[in-house]
Amino acid sequence: MINEKILAALRQEINEQTAQMRWSELERFFAGGNVISVAPELDLIDVGARIAADDKTSVEEWMSAGLMYRTTDAQASDWVASDTLLWAVVVKPWILVQHGRKQPPSTAQ
């Protein structure tokens, strides 16, 4: 079982390192086979924290469900054409990317 305090600290660190990047900035990492796509249904920061914490169970579940996978050539081609803006974070040795990230509901009243 993963220690929740460690996971919370990892989430904070990864949140601070997450940014939007153009695909053109990520292409060389894709060429090296290091880009992992994360489905918009997942929280990119949580995924990164769980990878960093070596939570193999969660990662295997997401991969089996098709929610996390190596970015495909077809995706890369589409993203090249429009130089797509993606959310990205490095969790060595991977770069996790997410297109169409769902925003949390607004708490403003």
C-alpha positions in Angstrom: 0.0 0.0 0.0 1.2 3.5 -0.8 1.8 5.9 2.0 -0.8 8.8 1.5 1.6 11.4 2.9 4.3 10.5 0.3 1.6 10.4 -2.4 0.4 13.9 -1.3 3.9 15.3 -1.4 4.5 13.8 -4.9 1.2 15.3 -6.1 2.3 18.7 -4.9 5.7 18.4 -6.5 4.3 17.1 -9.8 1.6 19.8 -9.8 4.3 22.5 -9.7 6.1 20.9 -12.6 3.1 20.4 -14.9 2.8 22.8 -17.8 1.2 23.2 -21.2 3.6 22.5 -24.1 3.3 22.5 -27.8 3.8 19.1 -29.5 6.7 20.6 -31.4 8.6 20.8 -28.1 7.9 17.2 -27.3 8.5 15.5 -30.6 12.1 14.6 -29.9 11.0 12.7 -26.8 8.3 10.9 -28.8 11.1 9.8 -31.2 12.9 8.4 -28.2 9.8 6.4 -27.2 9.4 8.3 -23.9 6.0 9.9 -24.3 3.0 8.4 -22.6 -0.5 9.6 -23.3 -3.0 9.9 -20.4 -6.7 9.9 -21.1 -8.6 13.0 -20.2 -10.7 11.0 -17.7 -7.6 10.6 -15.4 -6.0 13.3 -13.3 -2.6 13.8 -14.9 -1.1 14.8 -11.6 -2.4 11.8 -9.8 -1.1 9.5 -12.6 2.4 11.1 -12.3 2.4 10.8 -8.6 1.4 7.1 -8.7 4.1 6.4 -11.3 6.7 8.2 -9.1 5.5 6.2 -6.1 5.8 2.9 -8.2 2.1 2.1 -7.9 2.2 -0.8 -10.3 -1.4 -1.8 -9.6 -2.9 1.5 -10.7 -0.6 1.8 -13.7 -1.5 -1.7 -14.9 -5.2 -1.1 -14.4 -5.0 2.2 -16.5 -3.0 0.5 -19.2 -5.4 -2.5 -19.4 -8.3 -0.1 -19.6 -6.6 1.9 -22.4 -6.4 5.0 -20.3 -2.6 5.2 -20.3 -0.4 4.1 -23.3 2.6 5.0 -25.4 1.6 7.8 -27.7 0.9 6.4 -31.1 2.2 7.4 -34.5 -1.3 8.4 -35.5 -1.6 10.8 -32.5 1.8 12.3 -33.2 0.8 12.9 -36.8 -2.4 14.6 -35.8 -0.6 16.7 -33.2 2.2 17.7 -35.6 -0.4 19.0 -38.1 -1.8 21.5 -35.6 1.1 21.8 -33.2 -1.3 20.8 -30.5 -1.0 22.3 -27.0 -0.8 19.5 -24.4 -0.5 19.3 -20.7 2.8 17.7 -19.9 4.9 16.6 -16.9 8.2 14.7 -16.6 8.2 11.6 -14.4 11.5 10.1 -15.4 12.0 8.4 -17.7 8.6 9.3 -19.1 7.0 12.4 -20.3 3.3 12.2 -19.6 1.0 14.1 -21.9 -2.7 14.8 -21.8 -4.9 16.3 -24.6 -8.3 17.6 -23.7 -7.7 17.6 -20.0 -10.9 17.9 -18.1 -10.9 20.9 -15.8 -12.3 20.5 -12.3 -15.8 22.0 -11.7 -15.7 25.6 -10.7 -16.2 26.4 -7.0 -17.1 30.0 -7.7 -20.6 31.1 -6.7 
